[in-house]
Amino acid sequence: MKKLLIALAAFAAFGIASAQVGTAVKETGKATAETAKQGGDNAKAMVAKEPAKTMDKAQAKVHKAKAKKHRAKAKAAMKEATK
């Protein structure tokens, strides 16, 4: 009975850790995608005329903020997974 209880506890801990790692991987992917979008918007802003340039710069700032949020979530998930 004791061995079964230990095995169940180990499987539960492994499941929680793998869920946290999955979250970290997902958030890291989102952060990378937002960073790429930011780069694209900055490149568009460099060659655009003034009204579109301002809009592209604003979109790039939004992507930068989203990427920062996703990186923070990924970092927190990895910290939680290693506890």
PDB file of N, CA, C and O in Angstrom:
ATOM      1  N   MET A   1       0.821  -1.188   0.000  1.00  0.00           N
ATOM      2  CA  MET A   1       0.000   0.000   0.000  1.00  0.00           C
ATOM      3  C   MET A   1       0.868   1.257   0.000  1.00  0.00           C
ATOM      4  O   MET A   1       0.570   2.233  -0.688  1.00  0.00           O
ATOM      5  N   LYS A   2       1.950   1.215   0.784  1.00  0.00           N
ATOM      6  CA  LYS A   2       2.834   2.366   0.863  1.00  0.00           C
ATOM      7  C   LYS A   2       3.489   2.646  -0.491  1.00  0.00           C
ATOM      8  O   LYS A   2       3.626   3.800  -0.897  1.00  0.00           O
ATOM      9  N   LYS A   3       3.891   1.581  -1.181  1.00  0.00           N
ATOM     10  CA  LYS A   3       4.541   1.730  -2.489  1.00  0.00           C
ATOM     11  C   LYS A   3       3.568   2.331  -3.501  1.00  0.00           C
ATOM     12  O   LYS A   3       3.950   3.172  -4.315  1.00  0.00           O
ATOM     13  N   LEU A   4       2.324   1.901  -3.447  1.00  0.00           N
ATOM     14  CA  LEU A   4       1.310   2.427  -4.358  1.00  0.00           C
ATOM     15  C   LEU A   4       1.094   3.920  -4.108  1.00  0.00           C
ATOM     16  O   LEU A   4       0.980   4.701  -5.053  1.00  0.00           O
ATOM     17  N   LEU A   5       1.038   4.306  -2.857  1.00  0.00           N
ATOM     18  CA  LEU A   5       0.851   5.710  -2.506  1.00  0.00           C
ATOM     19  C   LEU A   5       2.033   6.559  -2.975  1.00  0.00           C
ATOM     20  O   LEU A   5       1.843   7.665  -3.480  1.00  0.00           O
ATOM     21  N   ILE A   6       3.237   6.047  -2.809  1.00  0.00           N
ATOM     22  CA  ILE A   6       4.438   6.756  -3.267  1.00  0.00           C
ATOM     23  C   ILE A   6       4.425   6.883  -4.786  1.00  0.00           C
ATOM     24  O   ILE A   6       4.766   7.935  -5.326  1.00  0.00           O
ATOM     25  N   ALA A   7       4.034   5.813  -5.476  1.00  0.00           N
ATOM     26  CA  ALA A   7       3.976   5.843  -6.940  1.00  0.00           C
ATOM     27  C   ALA A   7       2.950   6.870  -7.418  1.00  0.00           C
ATOM     28  O   ALA A   7       3.216   7.621  -8.356  1.00  0.00           O
ATOM     29  N   LEU A   8       1.790   6.904  -6.785  1.00  0.00           N
ATOM     30  CA  LEU A   8       0.763   7.876  -7.170  1.00  0.00           C
ATOM     31  C   LEU A   8       1.236   9.306  -6.932  1.00  0.00           C
ATOM     32  O   LEU A   8       0.974  10.191  -7.747  1.00  0.00           O
ATOM     33  N   ALA A   9       1.922   9.534  -5.834  1.00  0.00           N
ATOM     34  CA  ALA A   9       2.445  10.872  -5.553  1.00  0.00           C
ATOM     35  C   ALA A   9       3.487  11.276  -6.588  1.00  0.00           C
ATOM     36  O   ALA A   9       3.526  12.430  -7.017  1.00  0.00           O
ATOM     37  N   ALA A  10       4.326  10.333  -6.988  1.00  0.00           N
ATOM     38  CA  ALA A  10       5.349  10.621  -8.000  1.00  0.00           C
ATOM     39  C   ALA A  10       4.701  10.959  -9.338  1.00  0.00           C
ATOM     40  O   ALA A  10       5.114  11.906 -10.007  1.00  0.00           O
ATOM     41  N   PHE A  11       3.688  10.189  -9.730  1.00  0.00           N
ATOM     42  CA  PHE A  11       3.005  10.470 -10.997  1.00  0.00           C
ATOM     43  C   PHE A  11       2.298  11.821 -10.959  1.00  0.00           C
ATOM     44  O   PHE A  11       2.291  12.545 -11.955  1.00  0.00           O
ATOM     45  N   ALA A  12       1.709  12.162  -9.825  1.00  0.00           N
ATOM     46  CA  ALA A  12       1.039  13.457  -9.696  1.00  0.00           C
ATOM     47  C   ALA A  12       2.043  14.599  -9.809  1.00  0.00           C
ATOM     48  O   ALA A  12       1.784  15.595 -10.485  1.00  0.00           O
ATOM     49  N   ALA A  13       3.176  14.455  -9.155  1.00  0.00           N
ATOM     50  CA  ALA A  13       4.212  15.495  -9.229  1.00  0.00           C
ATOM     51  C   ALA A  13       4.736  15.635 -10.648  1.00  0.00           C
ATOM     52  O   ALA A  13       4.958  16.748 -11.125  1.00  0.00           O
ATOM     53  N   PHE A  14       4.934  14.510 -11.324  1.00  0.00           N
ATOM     54  CA  PHE A  14       5.415  14.552 -12.705  1.00  0.00           C
ATOM     55  C   PHE A  14       4.392  15.229 -13.608  1.00  0.00           C
ATOM     56  O   PHE A  14       4.763  16.006 -14.489  1.00  0.00           O
ATOM     57  N   GLY A  15       3.115  14.946 -13.401  1.00  0.00           N
ATOM     58  CA  GLY A  15       2.064  15.563 -14.212  1.00  0.00           C
ATOM     59  C   GLY A  15       2.012  17.065 -14.041  1.00  0.00           C
ATOM     60  O   GLY A  15       1.841  17.799 -15.015  1.00  0.00           O
ATOM     61  N   ILE A  16       2.157  17.524 -12.822  1.00  0.00           N
ATOM     62  CA  ILE A  16       2.153  18.968 -12.557  1.00  0.00           C
ATOM     63  C   ILE A  16       3.364  19.631 -13.194  1.00  0.00           C
ATOM     64  O   ILE A  16       3.249  20.696 -13.800  1.00  0.00           O
ATOM     65  N   ALA A  17       4.528  19.001 -13.055  1.00  0.00           N
ATOM     66  CA  ALA A  17       5.753  19.574 -13.629  1.00  0.00           C
ATOM     67  C   ALA A  17       5.677  19.628 -15.145  1.00  0.00           C
ATOM     68  O   ALA A  17       6.082  20.621 -15.749  1.00  0.00           O
ATOM     69  N   SER A  18       5.164  18.573 -15.770  1.00  0.00           N
ATOM     70  CA  SER A  18       5.088  18.578 -17.231  1.00  0.00           C
ATOM     71  C   SER A  18       4.072  19.605 -17.721  1.00  0.00           C
ATOM     72  O   SER A  18       4.255  20.184 -18.791  1.00  0.00           O
ATOM     73  N   ALA A  19       3.011  19.840 -16.962  1.00  0.00           N
ATOM     74  CA  ALA A  19       2.036  20.870 -17.341  1.00  0.00           C
ATOM     75  C   ALA A  19       2.677  22.249 -17.290  1.00  0.00           C
ATOM     76  O   ALA A  19       2.426  23.084 -18.159  1.00  0.00           O
ATOM     77  N   GLN A  20       3.504  22.493 -16.275  1.00  0.00           N
ATOM     78  CA  GLN A  20       4.180  23.787 -16.161  1.00  0.00           C
ATOM     79  C   GLN A  20       5.177  23.977 -17.294  1.00  0.00           C
ATOM     80  O   GLN A  20       5.297  25.074 -17.840  1.00  0.00           O
ATOM     81  N   VAL A  21       5.891  22.917 -17.651  1.00  0.00           N
ATOM     82  CA  VAL A  21       6.851  23.015 -18.755  1.00  0.00           C
ATOM     83  C   VAL A  21       6.110  23.266 -20.057  1.00  0.00           C
ATOM     84  O   VAL A  21       6.570  24.042 -20.895  1.00  0.00           O
ATOM     85  N   GLY A  22       4.961  22.614 -20.234  1.00  0.00           N
ATOM     86  CA  GLY A  22       4.155  22.847 -21.429  1.00  0.00           C
ATOM     87  C   GLY A  22       3.710  24.295 -21.525  1.00  0.00           C
ATOM     88  O   GLY A  22       3.726  24.882 -22.607  1.00  0.00           O
ATOM     89  N   THR A  23       3.316  24.869 -20.408  1.00  0.00           N
ATOM     90  CA  THR A  23       2.929  26.277 -20.377  1.00  0.00           C
ATOM     91  C   THR A  23       4.109  27.167 -20.735  1.00  0.00           C
ATOM     92  O   THR A  23       3.965  28.132 -21.485  1.00  0.00           O
ATOM     93  N   ALA A  24       5.270  26.838 -20.198  1.00  0.00           N
ATOM     94  CA  ALA A  24       6.467  27.641 -20.480  1.00  0.00           C
ATOM     95  C   ALA A  24       6.811  27.599 -21.960  1.00  0.00           C
ATOM     96  O   ALA A  24       7.154  28.624 -22.550  1.00  0.00           O
ATOM     97  N   VAL A  25       6.722  26.422 -22.561  1.00  0.00           N
ATOM     98  CA  VAL A  25       7.036  26.290 -23.988  1.00  0.00           C
ATOM     99  C   VAL A  25       6.037  27.077 -24.822  1.00  0.00           C
ATOM    100  O   VAL A  25       6.417  27.761 -25.772  1.00  0.00           O
ATOM    101  N   LYS A  26       4.761  26.982 -24.468  1.00  0.00           N
ATOM    102  CA  LYS A  26       3.717  27.700 -25.211  1.00  0.00           C
ATOM    103  C   LYS A  26       3.918  29.210 -25.116  1.00  0.00           C
ATOM    104  O   LYS A  26       3.824  29.913 -26.122  1.00  0.00           O
ATOM    105  N   GLU A  27       4.192  29.704 -23.926  1.00  0.00           N
ATOM    106  CA  GLU A  27       4.380  31.147 -23.743  1.00  0.00           C
ATOM    107  C   GLU A  27       5.654  31.635 -24.430  1.00  0.00           C
ATOM    108  O   GLU A  27       5.688  32.749 -24.955  1.00  0.00           O
ATOM    109  N   THR A  28       6.696  30.811 -24.430  1.00  0.00           N
ATOM    110  CA  THR A  28       7.924  31.186 -25.131  1.00  0.00           C
ATOM    111  C   THR A  28       7.667  31.299 -26.628  1.00  0.00           C
ATOM    112  O   THR A  28       8.173  32.212 -27.281  1.00  0.00           O
ATOM    113  N   GLY A  29       6.885  30.378 -27.168  1.00  0.00           N
ATOM    114  CA  GLY A  29       6.525  30.447 -28.584  1.00  0.00           C
ATOM    115  C   GLY A  29       5.731  31.698 -28.909  1.00  0.00           C
ATOM    116  O   GLY A  29       5.958  32.335 -29.937  1.00  0.00           O
ATOM    117  N   LYS A  30       4.802  32.049 -28.034  1.00  0.00           N
ATOM    118  CA  LYS A  30       4.015  33.264 -28.249  1.00  0.00           C
ATOM    119  C   LYS A  30       4.901  34.503 -28.197  1.00  0.00           C
ATOM    120  O   LYS A  30       4.725  35.432 -28.986  1.00  0.00           O
ATOM    121  N   ALA A  31       5.856  34.515 -27.265  1.00  0.00           N
ATOM    122  CA  ALA A  31       6.762  35.662 -27.151  1.00  0.00           C
ATOM    123  C   ALA A  31       7.609  35.805 -28.409  1.00  0.00           C
ATOM    124  O   ALA A  31       7.835  36.916 -28.888  1.00  0.00           O
ATOM    125  N   THR A  32       8.073  34.686 -28.940  1.00  0.00           N
ATOM    126  CA  THR A  32       8.871  34.716 -30.167  1.00  0.00           C
ATOM    127  C   THR A  32       8.045  35.239 -31.338  1.00  0.00           C
ATOM    128  O   THR A  32       8.531  36.035 -32.141  1.00  0.00           O
ATOM    129  N   ALA A  33       6.799  34.790 -31.432  1.00  0.00           N
ATOM    130  CA  ALA A  33       5.927  35.250 -32.515  1.00  0.00           C
ATOM    131  C   ALA A  33       5.665  36.751 -32.412  1.00  0.00           C
ATOM    132  O   ALA A  33       5.703  37.456 -33.420  1.00  0.00           O
ATOM    133  N   GLU A  34       5.403  37.237 -31.217  1.00  0.00           N
ATOM    134  CA  GLU A  34       5.151  38.671 -31.040  1.00  0.00           C
ATOM    135  C   GLU A  34       6.398  39.493 -31.362  1.00  0.00           C
ATOM    136  O   GLU A  34       6.295  40.580 -31.929  1.00  0.00           O
ATOM    137  N   THR A  35       7.576  38.977 -31.003  1.00  0.00           N
ATOM    138  CA  THR A  35       8.816  39.683 -31.314  1.00  0.00           C
ATOM    139  C   THR A  35       9.023  39.756 -32.824  1.00  0.00           C
ATOM    140  O   THR A  35       9.481  40.775 -33.342  1.00  0.00           O
ATOM    141  N   ALA A  36       8.686  38.675 -33.531  1.00  0.00           N
ATOM    142  CA  ALA A  36       8.804  38.682 -34.991  1.00  0.00           C
ATOM    143  C   ALA A  36       7.830  39.687 -35.606  1.00  0.00           C
ATOM    144  O   ALA A  36       8.182  40.398 -36.547  1.00  0.00           O
ATOM    145  N   LYS A  37       6.619  39.745 -35.082  1.00  0.00           N
ATOM    146  CA  LYS A  37       5.638  40.717 -35.577  1.00  0.00           C
ATOM    147  C   LYS A  37       6.127  42.142 -35.328  1.00  0.00           C
ATOM    148  O   LYS A  37       5.944  43.026 -36.166  1.00  0.00           O
ATOM    149  N   GLN A  38       6.751  42.356 -34.169  1.00  0.00           N
ATOM    150  CA  GLN A  38       7.290  43.677 -33.851  1.00  0.00           C
ATOM    151  C   GLN A  38       8.352  44.066 -34.870  1.00  0.00           C
ATOM    152  O   GLN A  38       8.370  45.200 -35.350  1.00  0.00           O
ATOM    153  N   GLY A  39       9.229  43.137 -35.199  1.00  0.00           N
ATOM    154  CA  GLY A  39      10.272  43.416 -36.191  1.00  0.00           C
ATOM    155  C   GLY A  39       9.684  43.733 -37.551  1.00  0.00           C
ATOM    156  O   GLY A  39      10.162  44.630 -38.246  1.00  0.00           O
ATOM    157  N   GLY A  40       8.646  43.001 -37.934  1.00  0.00           N
ATOM    158  CA  GLY A  40       7.988  43.263 -39.208  1.00  0.00           C
ATOM    159  C   GLY A  40       7.343  44.632 -39.246  1.00  0.00           C
ATOM    160  O   GLY A  40       7.447  45.344 -40.245  1.00  0.00           O
ATOM    161  N   ASP A  41       6.680  45.005 -38.168  1.00  0.00           N
ATOM    162  CA  ASP A  41       6.045  46.325 -38.118  1.00  0.00           C
ATOM    163  C   ASP A  41       7.082  47.444 -38.118  1.00  0.00           C
ATOM    164  O   ASP A  41       6.864  48.490 -38.729  1.00  0.00           O
ATOM    165  N   ASN A  42       8.207  47.233 -37.440  1.00  0.00           N
ATOM    166  CA  ASN A  42       9.272  48.240 -37.464  1.00  0.00           C
ATOM    167  C   ASN A  42       9.854  48.383 -38.868  1.00  0.00           C
ATOM    168  O   ASN A  42      10.166  49.492 -39.301  1.00  0.00           O
ATOM    169  N   ALA A  43      10.000  47.270 -39.578  1.00  0.00           N
ATOM    170  CA  ALA A  43      10.519  47.324 -40.946  1.00  0.00           C
ATOM    171  C   ALA A  43       9.538  48.050 -41.866  1.00  0.00           C
ATOM    172  O   ALA A  43       9.949  48.840 -42.715  1.00  0.00           O
ATOM    173  N   LYS A  44       8.234  47.780 -41.695  1.00  0.00           N
ATOM    174  CA  LYS A  44       7.229  48.478 -42.499  1.00  0.00           C
ATOM    175  C   LYS A  44       7.245  49.973 -42.199  1.00  0.00           C
ATOM    176  O   LYS A  44       7.080  50.793 -43.102  1.00  0.00           O
ATOM    177  N   ALA A  45       7.442  50.322 -40.941  1.00  0.00           N
ATOM    178  CA  ALA A  45       7.439  51.737 -40.552  1.00  0.00           C
ATOM    179  C   ALA A  45       8.617  52.485 -41.161  1.00  0.00           C
ATOM    180  O   ALA A  45       8.513  53.683 -41.429  1.00  0.00           O
ATOM    181  N   MET A  46       9.729  51.802 -41.384  1.00  0.00           N
ATOM    182  CA  MET A  46      10.904  52.478 -41.942  1.00  0.00           C
ATOM    183  C   MET A  46      10.684  52.934 -43.376  1.00  0.00           C
ATOM    184  O   MET A  46      11.261  53.936 -43.798  1.00  0.00           O
ATOM    185  N   VAL A  47       9.861  52.218 -44.131  1.00  0.00           N
ATOM    186  CA  VAL A  47       9.678  52.562 -45.541  1.00  0.00           C
ATOM    187  C   VAL A  47       8.320  53.198 -45.824  1.00  0.00           C
ATOM    188  O   VAL A  47       8.036  53.537 -46.973  1.00  0.00           O
ATOM    189  N   ALA A  48       7.483  53.368 -44.817  1.00  0.00           N
ATOM    190  CA  ALA A  48       6.132  53.883 -45.029  1.00  0.00           C
ATOM    191  C   ALA A  48       6.099  55.409 -44.968  1.00  0.00           C
ATOM    192  O   ALA A  48       6.999  56.054 -44.432  1.00  0.00           O
ATOM    193  N   LYS A  49       5.036  55.954 -45.534  1.00  0.00           N
ATOM    194  CA  LYS A  49       4.775  57.388 -45.429  1.00  0.00           C
ATOM    195  C   LYS A  49       4.241  57.686 -44.027  1.00  0.00           C
ATOM    196  O   LYS A  49       3.980  56.761 -43.258  1.00  0.00           O
ATOM    197  N   GLU A  50       4.081  58.943 -43.695  1.00  0.00           N
ATOM    198  CA  GLU A  50       3.829  59.357 -42.309  1.00  0.00           C
ATOM    199  C   GLU A  50       2.593  58.747 -41.642  1.00  0.00           C
ATOM    200  O   GLU A  50       2.755  58.211 -40.545  1.00  0.00           O
ATOM    201  N   PRO A  51       1.377  58.774 -42.193  1.00  0.00           N
ATOM    202  CA  PRO A  51       0.246  58.218 -41.424  1.00  0.00           C
ATOM    203  C   PRO A  51       0.409  56.721 -41.133  1.00  0.00           C
ATOM    204  O   PRO A  51       0.145  56.266 -40.020  1.00  0.00           O
ATOM    205  N   ALA A  52       0.840  55.972 -42.128  1.00  0.00           N
ATOM    206  CA  ALA A  52       1.019  54.535 -41.928  1.00  0.00           C
ATOM    207  C   ALA A  52       2.211  54.255 -41.019  1.00  0.00           C
ATOM    208  O   ALA A  52       2.211  53.279 -40.269  1.00  0.00           O
ATOM    209  N   LYS A  53       3.215  55.103 -41.088  1.00  0.00           N
ATOM    210  CA  LYS A  53       4.416  54.930 -40.269  1.00  0.00           C
ATOM    211  C   LYS A  53       4.065  55.003 -38.785  1.00  0.00           C
ATOM    212  O   LYS A  53       4.536  54.190 -37.990  1.00  0.00           O
ATOM    213  N   THR A  54       3.244  55.971 -38.416  1.00  0.00           N
ATOM    214  CA  THR A  54       2.837  56.129 -37.022  1.00  0.00           C
ATOM    215  C   THR A  54       2.044  54.918 -36.556  1.00  0.00           C
ATOM    216  O   THR A  54       2.241  54.435 -35.441  1.00  0.00           O
ATOM    217  N   MET A  55       1.148  54.427 -37.406  1.00  0.00           N
ATOM    218  CA  MET A  55       0.339  53.269 -37.059  1.00  0.00           C
ATOM    219  C   MET A  55       1.214  52.025 -36.895  1.00  0.00           C
ATOM    220  O   MET A  55       1.015  51.245 -35.964  1.00  0.00           O
ATOM    221  N   ASP A  56       2.180  51.838 -37.793  1.00  0.00           N
ATOM    222  CA  ASP A  56       3.062  50.680 -37.705  1.00  0.00           C
ATOM    223  C   ASP A  56       3.924  50.731 -36.448  1.00  0.00           C
ATOM    224  O   ASP A  56       4.169  49.702 -35.818  1.00  0.00           O
ATOM    225  N   LYS A  57       4.381  51.915 -36.086  1.00  0.00           N
ATOM    226  CA  LYS A  57       5.170  52.049 -34.857  1.00  0.00           C
ATOM    227  C   LYS A  57       4.321  51.720 -33.630  1.00  0.00           C
ATOM    228  O   LYS A  57       4.798  51.084 -32.690  1.00  0.00           O
ATOM    229  N   ALA A  58       3.069  52.153 -33.646  1.00  0.00           N
ATOM    230  CA  ALA A  58       2.172  51.855 -32.522  1.00  0.00           C
ATOM    231  C   ALA A  58       1.917  50.355 -32.420  1.00  0.00           C
ATOM    232  O   ALA A  58       1.902  49.795 -31.323  1.00  0.00           O
ATOM    233  N   GLN A  59       1.715  49.701 -33.574  1.00  0.00           N
ATOM    234  CA  GLN A  59       1.512  48.257 -33.566  1.00  0.00           C
ATOM    235  C   GLN A  59       2.754  47.537 -33.060  1.00  0.00           C
ATOM    236  O   GLN A  59       2.643  46.545 -32.340  1.00  0.00           O
ATOM    237  N   ALA A  60       3.921  48.019 -33.422  1.00  0.00           N
ATOM    238  CA  ALA A  60       5.168  47.408 -32.956  1.00  0.00           C
ATOM    239  C   ALA A  60       5.279  47.511 -31.439  1.00  0.00           C
ATOM    240  O   ALA A  60       5.746  46.580 -30.783  1.00  0.00           O
ATOM    241  N   LYS A  61       4.848  48.642 -30.881  1.00  0.00           N
ATOM    242  CA  LYS A  61       4.884  48.793 -29.418  1.00  0.00           C
ATOM    243  C   LYS A  61       3.926  47.820 -28.741  1.00  0.00           C
ATOM    244  O   LYS A  61       4.229  47.280 -27.678  1.00  0.00           O
ATOM    245  N   VAL A  62       2.768  47.599 -29.360  1.00  0.00           N
ATOM    246  CA  VAL A  62       1.804  46.641 -28.809  1.00  0.00           C
ATOM    247  C   VAL A  62       2.406  45.239 -28.820  1.00  0.00           C
ATOM    248  O   VAL A  62       2.301  44.509 -27.834  1.00  0.00           O
ATOM    249  N   HIS A  63       3.038  44.863 -29.935  1.00  0.00           N
ATOM    250  CA  HIS A  63       3.659  43.540 -30.026  1.00  0.00           C
ATOM    251  C   HIS A  63       4.777  43.396 -28.999  1.00  0.00           C
ATOM    252  O   HIS A  63       4.958  42.326 -28.419  1.00  0.00           O
ATOM    253  N   LYS A  64       5.520  44.465 -28.777  1.00  0.00           N
ATOM    254  CA  LYS A  64       6.610  44.426 -27.793  1.00  0.00           C
ATOM    255  C   LYS A  64       6.049  44.184 -26.391  1.00  0.00           C
ATOM    256  O   LYS A  64       6.608  43.405 -25.619  1.00  0.00           O
ATOM    257  N   ALA A  65       4.951  44.851 -26.069  1.00  0.00           N
ATOM    258  CA  ALA A  65       4.334  44.677 -24.750  1.00  0.00           C
ATOM    259  C   ALA A  65       3.791  43.260 -24.579  1.00  0.00           C
ATOM    260  O   ALA A  65       3.933  42.660 -23.513  1.00  0.00           O
ATOM    261  N   LYS A  66       3.170  42.726 -25.634  1.00  0.00           N
ATOM    262  CA  LYS A  66       2.650  41.359 -25.560  1.00  0.00           C
ATOM    263  C   LYS A  66       3.783  40.352 -25.398  1.00  0.00           C
ATOM    264  O   LYS A  66       3.666  39.399 -24.628  1.00  0.00           O
ATOM    265  N   ALA A  67       4.871  40.563 -26.119  1.00  0.00           N
ATOM    266  CA  ALA A  67       6.017  39.656 -26.016  1.00  0.00           C
ATOM    267  C   ALA A  67       6.592  39.685 -24.603  1.00  0.00           C
ATOM    268  O   ALA A  67       6.976  38.647 -24.064  1.00  0.00           O
ATOM    269  N   LYS A  68       6.649  40.862 -24.012  1.00  0.00           N
ATOM    270  CA  LYS A  68       7.169  40.987 -22.648  1.00  0.00           C
ATOM    271  C   LYS A  68       6.282  40.220 -21.668  1.00  0.00           C
ATOM    272  O   LYS A  68       6.778  39.553 -20.761  1.00  0.00           O
ATOM    273  N   LYS A  69       4.963  40.323 -21.862  1.00  0.00           N
ATOM    274  CA  LYS A  69       4.023  39.620 -20.989  1.00  0.00           C
ATOM    275  C   LYS A  69       4.189  38.106 -21.128  1.00  0.00           C
ATOM    276  O   LYS A  69       4.190  37.386 -20.129  1.00  0.00           O
ATOM    277  N   HIS A  70       4.330  37.621 -22.368  1.00  0.00           N
ATOM    278  CA  HIS A  70       4.488  36.185 -22.593  1.00  0.00           C
ATOM    279  C   HIS A  70       5.815  35.675 -22.028  1.00  0.00           C
ATOM    280  O   HIS A  70       5.877  34.573 -21.483  1.00  0.00           O
ATOM    281  N   ARG A  71       6.883  36.482 -22.160  1.00  0.00           N
ATOM    282  CA  ARG A  71       8.170  36.070 -21.583  1.00  0.00           C
ATOM    283  C   ARG A  71       8.075  35.971 -20.065  1.00  0.00           C
ATOM    284  O   ARG A  71       8.644  35.058 -19.467  1.00  0.00           O
ATOM    285  N   ALA A  72       7.366  36.898 -19.442  1.00  0.00           N
ATOM    286  CA  ALA A  72       7.205  36.866 -17.985  1.00  0.00           C
ATOM    287  C   ALA A  72       6.415  35.632 -17.551  1.00  0.00           C
ATOM    288  O   ALA A  72       6.752  34.998 -16.551  1.00  0.00           O
ATOM    289  N   LYS A  73       5.363  35.293 -18.303  1.00  0.00           N
ATOM    290  CA  LYS A  73       4.583  34.097 -17.985  1.00  0.00           C
ATOM    291  C   LYS A  73       5.428  32.840 -18.141  1.00  0.00           C
ATOM    292  O   LYS A  73       5.350  31.931 -17.315  1.00  0.00           O
ATOM    293  N   ALA A  74       6.236  32.786 -19.198  1.00  0.00           N
ATOM    294  CA  ALA A  74       7.093  31.621 -19.420  1.00  0.00           C
ATOM    295  C   ALA A  74       8.120  31.490 -18.309  1.00  0.00           C
ATOM    296  O   ALA A  74       8.395  30.386 -17.839  1.00  0.00           O
ATOM    297  N   LYS A  75       8.684  32.604 -17.890  1.00  0.00           N
ATOM    298  CA  LYS A  75       9.674  32.583 -16.810  1.00  0.00           C
ATOM    299  C   LYS A  75       9.037  32.104 -15.510  1.00  0.00           C
ATOM    300  O   LYS A  75       9.630  31.311 -14.779  1.00  0.00           O
ATOM    301  N   ALA A  76       7.834  32.585 -15.223  1.00  0.00           N
ATOM    302  CA  ALA A  76       7.141  32.166 -14.004  1.00  0.00           C
ATOM    303  C   ALA A  76       6.789  30.681 -14.051  1.00  0.00           C
ATOM    304  O   ALA A  76       6.887  29.985 -13.040  1.00  0.00           O
ATOM    305  N   ALA A  77       6.382  30.196 -15.221  1.00  0.00           N
ATOM    306  CA  ALA A  77       6.040  28.778 -15.351  1.00  0.00           C
ATOM    307  C   ALA A  77       7.271  27.896 -15.166  1.00  0.00           C
ATOM    308  O   ALA A  77       7.187  26.836 -14.546  1.00  0.00           O
ATOM    309  N   MET A  78       8.409  28.327 -15.699  1.00  0.00           N
ATOM    310  CA  MET A  78       9.634  27.540 -15.524  1.00  0.00           C
ATOM    311  C   MET A  78      10.080  27.558 -14.064  1.00  0.00           C
ATOM    312  O   MET A  78      10.554  26.548 -13.543  1.00  0.00           O
ATOM    313  N   LYS A  79       9.929  28.696 -13.411  1.00  0.00           N
ATOM    314  CA  LYS A  79      10.300  28.783 -11.991  1.00  0.00           C
ATOM    315  C   LYS A  79       9.406  27.854 -11.171  1.00  0.00           C
ATOM    316  O   LYS A  79       9.877  27.193 -10.246  1.00  0.00           O
ATOM    317  N   GLU A  80       8.119  27.805 -11.510  1.00  0.00           N
ATOM    318  CA  GLU A  80       7.175  26.943 -10.804  1.00  0.00           C
ATOM    319  C   GLU A  80       7.472  25.466 -11.082  1.00  0.00           C
ATOM    320  O   GLU A  80       7.314  24.624 -10.197  1.00  0.00           O
ATOM    321  N   ALA A  81       7.897  25.156 -12.296  1.00  0.00           N
ATOM    322  CA  ALA A  81       8.177  23.763 -12.656  1.00  0.00           C
ATOM    323  C   ALA A  81       9.417  23.233 -11.955  1.00  0.00           C
ATOM    324  O   ALA A  81       9.520  22.031 -11.709  1.00  0.00           O
ATOM    325  N   THR A  82      10.353  24.103 -11.634  1.00  0.00           N
ATOM    326  CA  THR A  82      11.591  23.638 -11.012  1.00  0.00           C
ATOM    327  C   THR A  82      11.510  23.590  -9.490  1.00  0.00           C
ATOM    328  O   THR A  82      12.484  23.214  -8.838  1.00  0.00           O
ATOM    329  N   LYS A  83      10.378  23.961  -8.916  1.00  0.00           N
ATOM    330  CA  LYS A  83      10.233  23.901  -7.448  1.00  0.00           C
ATOM    331  C   LYS A  83      10.163  22.472  -6.982  1.00  0.00           C
ATOM    332  O   LYS A  83      10.041  22.218  -5.784  1.00  0.00           O
TER     333      LYS A  83
END
